[in-house]
Amino acid sequence: MLIDTHAHLDEQAFDPDRAETVQRAADAGVESILTIGITLRTSQAAVALANEYPSVFAVVGIQPNYAAEASPMDWAEIETLARQPKVVAIGETGLDRYWDFAPLDIQADFFTRHVQLAQELELPFVVHCRDAEADVVSQLRTLGGPFRGVMHSFCGSTQTARECLDLGLHISFSGMLTYRKNQELRETAALIPRDRLLVETDAPYLVPHKQRKAKVKRNEPSFVVETGACLAEAQGLSFEEMATICTANAKRLFGLD
Ligand SMILES: [Zn+2]
């Protein structure tokens, strides 16, 4: 069994067959799915999906690229939503220098708020980091730590991974781990302590290698199995061993069951 620790099940891409997608994940051995918000509206949708499907849990927050357009009311609503019983983490939050949708100081302000809300509610937080590894590490260092959280869809260097591990964070790998060109990422994955490993899809984005080759355009939680197999190979473990480890880690970090 595996847990997909990061998916966007609310996205339009799943409108035609959301229930079937959740069922296919179960059939593939994916026992739980964490669906995550990027705005107030999508965070509300995440909670609604978690309430609809027993195997789905919600993560609520305002993703850095949407921080500038979020109103004070939006943030207040996130604080309320975060107290819902099926909300297991806060996010996605973090910093993004790749897109230019929100000034970095606004992103940083929201990042701090998410971390503090997570700490207040004794929940982990989920970090989105794009072209901003050094900024994320330095901001977290100023906030203290060690933290209960995860670097989602990790694609940084071994050095960044070490700094994040020192901050107490887990490292989650997505379909990017399976891409041919990402040999360096697999070498980094091989070095992560086993009790800090997680897997995710980031569905409907980041279709893993095999499905991409088969011309599948939309990622979905059942495909997390391919990333789990790739991670097992990188770590020199059997798929079953890796699945057991990642699932135990996800349950511990997110307080599932
Ligand atoms: Zn995401």
Boltz pocket constraint, residues with backbone or C-beta under 6 A from the ligand:
constraints:
  - pocket:
      binder: B
      contacts: [[A, 6], [A, 8], [A, 36], [A, 92], [A, 202]]
      max_distance: 6.0
